[in-house]
Amino acid sequence: MFPLSLATSGQWVQICDLRGGRGVRMKLSQMGLFPGQVVQVILNDGGPIVVGRDGFQLGLGKGMARQIYVKPVTS
């Protein structure tokens, strides 16, 4: 497992754990990001991280992305 902030653009990952305070976990949950969810890292080039899921794209700040622990999805 590693933080989402370390994932590379184009990589598919599965969310394993949401760390951080209650507010952070609640906000991520409201965005539809929860353990078990598979997302694609659309863009991670030093600024906000853009992930895609179910036809939607979400932008996450680096601080929030550091609290989302993921593992690579292998096909």
SVG drawing of the C-alpha trace seen along z (x, -y; Angstrom):
<svg xmlns="http://www.w3.org/2000/svg" viewBox="-22 -22 27 31">
<polyline fill="none" stroke="black" stroke-width="0.4" points="0.0,0.0 1.1,-3.5 -0.5,-7.0 -2.4,-8.1 -0.1,-11.1 2.7,-8.6 0.6,-7.0 1.5,-7.8 -0.7,-9.3 -2.6,-6.6 -2.4,-4.1 -5.4,-2.2 -5.5,-1.8 -7.9,-0.4 -8.5,-2.4 -7.5,-0.3 -7.7,-2.8 -8.7,-6.3 -6.6,-7.9 -7.0,-11.3 -9.7,-12.8 -13.4,-12.3 -14.0,-15.4 -11.5,-14.1 -13.1,-10.7 -16.6,-12.1 -15.6,-14.5 -14.0,-11.6 -17.0,-9.4 -19.3,-12.2 -17.1,-12.3 -17.7,-8.6 -14.1,-7.6 -14.2,-4.7 -12.2,-1.5 -12.7,1.0 -13.3,-1.7 -11.2,-1.4 -10.1,-4.7 -7.7,-5.8 -5.2,-8.4 -5.8,-10.8 -3.2,-13.4 -0.4,-13.6 2.2,-16.1 2.9,-18.0 -0.3,-19.9 -3.7,-18.6 -4.3,-15.0 -7.1,-14.2 -8.7,-10.8 -11.5,-9.3 -14.3,-6.9 -17.7,-6.1 -17.3,-8.7 -16.5,-11.5 -13.2,-13.2 -12.3,-14.5 -9.5,-16.8 -7.8,-16.2 -5.1,-18.3 -1.8,-16.7 -2.6,-16.8 -5.9,-14.8 -4.3,-12.4 -1.6,-11.6 -4.4,-10.3 -5.8,-7.9 -3.9,-4.6 -4.1,-2.5 -2.7,0.6 -2.2,1.1 -4.9,2.9 -3.4,5.6 -5.3,6.9"/>
</svg>
